[in-house]
């Protein structure tokens, strides 16, 4: 899988998930890069510069060129942004009691060192003192730390985050390395003149030195890296030469020189691979060459066992302290996490074999030691946990300490802790001893329900008669609740309670134990006759004030803490204490009982927890226990505690013998009911199968009908499409025929069209000439008509002026003018009629 941290949020500790991919051919399980998208889809990669694993190897911290620091948790598979610092180095510290184990040291380019909790992103402290960027950080095994800059080294106390010592250098002297030597915690420094100096821890006195007179090719070596084995006995020096130089730290003498002439390359860095199973010898050395290839060399067999050779040269690398992963940083700034099991498969197999061998040896020794330890502990416990001493402790403090209560109960009851017998009980378990157990005894906590059911079935396996005891789950539940984490102790305690503290309970089962109830009634009668008279008056029998309490073993009337204290006293004594305690409970609550008059109220009182003086109740129990004046004292009838013997569990037979037949019948009936239920379940299954088959048949029929209908629709649609195609062909033929006929018609009758056009033009011209002639005639008639009107008017005037004219002549002239006017009107009418006819034509 590949992670682009550019897409992650820059909010501190905001976690995002990732997955580790299966290792490929190079063993890579995760790649980390920081790629920016710069305009028009082009990308630019930001280089990662530093990486470091924490002390457990579960997390990797990395910082890039932008100053962003990220943390990758390889266990929970989440990563997050930690802080933005322009850093010169990052490094997880070794486990120190005063500092969180996941503290990350971030060396800023300003010289400051900031310490962060890598999981909470909280700044723990800042180490101020360097003026130049820090180049290296080393941790001792005594809560000290040394930081290196170019011109100075500072030792710090990690408990107080203060300076212990400052190593100042002469002008012109440069420090290459400063680190702690494992185990001895001496300080080693390497200078620019290739001199290696060691100072004594705490005193800082110079004790050893490697100079340039060592001899051989080492005198010409430019040192680039120093590595130590975990046991602090060997040191490997590498540099600008294809060789490694092995020194003894005790004497600082060169032991051997290993040359890799065939590589023709210098070595940039060397580091031993930690292995928890080689006692700090660290025989596998990893070293990085100038060509960017990471080699793994076996110092014992003097052979190369593996290498990491990527397309991009390896620039830096970091090793997981648990040897599960190794992280490489390429020159392009890509981080790749490799699986060490894939890179070094042979070493991984050897490691697994050693783990298995050590585990088997440990188990064998553990079994032997456990047996011896049990024998010793039993002897010591028998001396320390003496019964009389324990009773004295109980008398003094009123209860046993809760931390040791289970051990004390086991000792007082003298339980054998026989695991083999308990395993035999489990192998013969009644799995269906009580049908619908959860329905009859509903419990909120599922684990309590599971444990109660398990121990109930175990008791029935031990004694089948108990399957008919209806109140058994109520009786054993408080013990199961307290002892369920130790099943053998719990089961043996329940058996002891039933055998020793429930004496004579089952002689007349299912009738309550009248003899035990009679003893309780006798004690109350003798101690407080008024209370007993109050019981008789309200028809309250011993079944109410005694049997209800016995069935639940006081768990219904006492709180959980009170019940545990009560059981301390009960187990420290015998069954007599239980009987007198039932009477003492009524006597201790006399005032409350005397106020009750309803039988339902009495039953509720003896079935629920009530507030009363518990210490006075315990004191009353011991008073009745030690009262020898009581007639028919339970001590006269009940047997003392009979402990179990190791190797066998007791046989319980204090019940009517015919109950075995009843139990067998009940078991047979239960078996028959179970078989009937199984048959019913089979029949229901068959019915469901038949219904399913019918449903399948109906579905197939519907599918067939739908298929037929779809086929019918498809055929009809195809038929209609064929008809449409035929009609389209016919219409196309008609259109082509019409076009053809039109073309022929145009060719055959061009002259007809021309004549029609010329006739239309002539008709238009004739109409125009007629209109002009009629207009002229109309104008003449109008002019003539106007003149006649004028003449008529003149005649009428003359008639008015000269009446002496001859009337006959005037009338004649008038008549002539009137006739002319009528003719003119007739001519006008004919003209209008002719115009109308012409227009219609």
Order of alpha helices (4+ residues) and beta strands (2+ residues): beta-beta-beta-beta-beta-beta-beta-beta-beta-beta-beta-beta-beta-beta-beta-beta-beta-beta-beta-beta-beta-beta-beta-beta-beta-beta-beta-beta-beta-beta-beta-alpha-alpha-alpha-alpha-alpha-alpha-alpha-alpha-alpha-alpha-alpha-alpha-alpha-alpha-alpha-alpha-alpha-alpha-alpha-alpha
